[in-house]
Amino acid sequence: MLKEILEFFNPAPGQNFIDCTFGGGGHSLALLAAVKPNGKVLGIDWDNKAVKDSHGGNLILVNDNYRNLKKIYKDAEKKHGLQEIDGILLDLGLSSDQLADEDRGFGFSSDKLDLRFDISGDKIPANELLLTINEKELARIFKDYGDEPLANIIARKIIEKRKAGESIATASDLAKLVSYVYRHRFKTPSRKHPATRVFQALRIAVNDEFGNIKTVLPQAIELLKVGGRLAVIAFHSGEDRIVKNVFKELAGTDSAKIKIITKKPIEPSDEEIKINPRSRSAKIRVVEKIKL
């Protein structure tokens, strides 16, 4: 949804932006083209593979969790002269490169089941989580983070496998187990892989993604200049609910810091969905910082 983001930000030469989820760099490079020659874009990604290459002096790339946004900005201000911020973006979806990364098990056929964005960090990988978590908590993760309708059954099957000494060690193992449950429950196959919601839920749990969103939003608003905008692209109902509630809270007081630009979230056009089917669940919410 690049077109919509550029329309909301309306970037101009000399302005500065922060892309908290650099990913493949599509949004950042489009913003960079608009703010040159004097503007800058700070691109952040927790995945070190995403930010290993810089694209010039106006693009500052940082490998870190966006929940540390204020510190990242202060460092960029000191080292690179980054000035006031006109816009901040969070695109909460996975990039194509991440989905294709066999080393971490984002794909259903991988022989790994890690799901961490930063494999060098202290988070527990998904395969280890499945060795220790109890059935009730596992079902809760599938329900709360994945909206998985068969959460209880899938959690029970995983625990049964574990008790029988058959660990779920790879993405392929987990995908096959979930597919087995779905085949015995539904005669008509879904358009998307039946394990999609389970993988999403485990990824969110492993990386504490909901906690990261709650932590970064107030920081982002604080860093914006008056008139600057914060745009969030969510792909999950839980993510979108957090964004909606935080924005509503900050805009609904006598000392409001923001005004809401998108009264209802912006969804992808039919044309966008044809080009990029994964965008079908995307929702954009935008706020603007106001003078107190």
N, C-alpha and C positions, 0 to 999 in steps of 0.2 A: 504493500500500500504506500509506495513511495510518492506517488502523485499527491495523495491526500496530505501526507506529512509535509511536503514542500509547500502546499497551499496554506496549511495552518501556520507554518513557521515564516513563510515569505522571506527567506534569507537574502541578505544584501551584502555587497562588498564591505569589508571591515568588521562585520559582526562575528561573534564567537559562539560556538555551540558545543554541547557535550552529548556524545552518543554513549550511553551507559552500557549498551549491549552491541559492541562493534560487529561481532559475527563475521560475515563475509564482506563487510565494509560497504555495502550498497548505499545505505543511508548516509554514512559519513562522507563518502566520496562525492555524492551529489550535493551535500551541503558545502563541502570544501570548494567545489567548483564555483559555487555561488558567492562565497565570502572572500575569495582571493581578490587582490594580492596580499591584503593586510590582515584579513580575518583568520581565525584558527578554529580547528575542530579537535577536541579531546576525545579520543576513542578508547573506551574501557572494555575489557573482556576478562572474565575469570579463567577462560580457556587460553593457556599460553600459546597454543597453536594458532589462535585467531589473530594475535597481535605481535607475531614474530617479525613482520616486515613493515617498515614505515613507508609512507608514500610521499615524503617531502617534508620540508621544514614547517609547513603550516598544519600538518597533521601530527598530533602528539598521541602516541599509543602507549597504553599502560595495562599491564597484566595484573589485575586485582579484582576483588569482589566489589561490585558497585555499592554495597552497603557501607563501604568506606569512602563514600563520595566526597565528603568535606575534606578529608585528609588528602585524597588524590588531587582535588582541585588546588589545595594550598601548595602542594608540591609542584604542580604544573605552573602555578602563578610564580613561584620562586625560581624555578629552573628555566621556564620557557616564556615568562612574561605574559601569561594568559590573563586577560583582563575581564571585565564584567561579562556576564553570560546572558545571551539573548534567547537561548532555547536549549532545552534538555529533552532527550528522547530515551525511552525505555521500550525496546521491542522484546517481549518476553518469550518469543518463539525460538526454536532451535534453527540454526542455519543448516543448509544442505550439507556442508562439510561435516558438521557434527553428526547429523543423521547417518552419514556414510562412514563414520569413524568406527572401524571394527575393534580398535584397541579398548574401547570403553563400553561396548555393548548397546549403543543406542539403536542399532539395527537388530531385527528379530533373529537373524541367522548367525550372529556373532558367537564366537567361542569364549567371549568375555561377558561378564555381567557386573560392570563397575558403576556406570551412570553418574560418576562425579565429573563436574566441569574441570576441577583442579585435582588431578590424580596425585599430586605431590602434597596435598594438604592433609588436615587431620580428620576429615570426614570419613565415616565408615562406608566402604563400597557396598553396593546392593547385595552382592552374593553373601557377604558376611552378615549383613542385616537379616537376611532370610534364615541364617543359621541360629539366630539368637532370639528373634522377636516372637512373642506369643500370638496365638491365633486371634484373640480379640483385638489386639493392637494392629495386627496386619490387616484385618478386615476394615478397621477404622481408617487406615491409610488409604485403602482402595476406595472406600466410600467418599471420604472427605476430600482427597486429593485427585481422585480419578473419576468420580461420579459413576463408579462401576456397579451395574445392577446385580452382578453375581459375586459381589465382594465376599460374602460369607462362605459360599461354596468354594471359591478359588483359594481363600485363606485356609480352609479346612483341608483341601487337597495338598497344599504345600506342606502343611504340618504333618499330614499323614505320610508323605514322601520322606520328610525329615526323620520321623520316628522309625521308618522302615530302613533307614540308613542310605536313602537315595537323595542326596543333596541336589538343590537347584543351583548348579555352578555356572551355567552359561545362559546367555540370552536365548539361545536356541532351546535349551531345556525349559525355560519359563514360557516361551511362546508356544511350545508344543503342549504343555500342561493346560494353559488357558484355552488353546484351540480345542483340546479334547473336551473340556468342560462345556464349551459353547456348542460343539457338534452334538453333544448328548442333550442339550437343552433346547436348541433351535434348529429347525429343519432347513430354514432359508438362511444362507450365509449373508453376512453384512458386507457393505461396500468396502469398509475399512477392516484392517486386520483385527481380530477379536482381542488381541493382547495390547492394543494401543493404549487403552485407559489404564491398564495395570502398569505398563512401563512408565507412563506419564506420572502416575501416583508415586511409584518408587523413586523416580528421578527427583520429584518435588521434595519427598521426604529426605532423601540422601543429602540434598544440597540446601535444605531449609529455605526453599525458594519463597514461600509465603512470608517467612520472617524477614528475608532480605528485602522484599517489596515494602513491607510495613516500615522498615528502618530507613530506606532510601528516600521515600516520598517527601517527608518533611525537610530533609537535607536539601533535596533538589529545589524545593520552593524557596528555601532560605538563600540559596546561591544565585537564584535568578535576579536580574535587574528588574526594576518596576517596568511593567509592560512586556517582560519576557514570558515565554510560554513553556509549559511542560506537557509533553504528549506521551501517552502510554498505550502501547498496542498489546492487548491481552488475548490469549488463545484458550483460556480455561475459565469456567464460570467462577471458580474460587478466586483466581487472580483478579478478574474484573470486579468481583464483589468487594475485595479489599480496596482497590483503586477508587471505586465509586464511593465507598463509605468514608475513606480518608478525605477525598475531595469535598464531599458533602459536609463533613465536620469542619474543615478549615474554611469553607465558604459560608457557613451558616451562623457565624457568631457576629457580635457587634464589632469585634476587632478582627474581621475577616482579612486573611492574607491573600486570597485569590478570588477570582470570579470564574465560574464554569462556562466555558465556551461551547462545549457540546452538551446540550440539554439531554440528548439521547446519544448513546455511543454510535459512532460511524462504522458501518459494516462494509465489507468489500462489494464491489459491483459484480454483476454477472460476468463481465469481461475479465475482471481480475481473477475470479474463481476459475475460469476456463484456462487462463495462462498459468495460474498457480493454485491448484486444488487445495493445498494445505492452508490457504488463506481463508477458507470458507468459515472458519470459526473465529476469525479475528474481529476485535472490537477496539476502536480508537476512542480514547477520552482525552480531552485537552482542557487545561486551565491556564489562566493568565494571572500573573502576579500584579497586585494592585497596591497603591500607596495607602498606608495606614492613616 
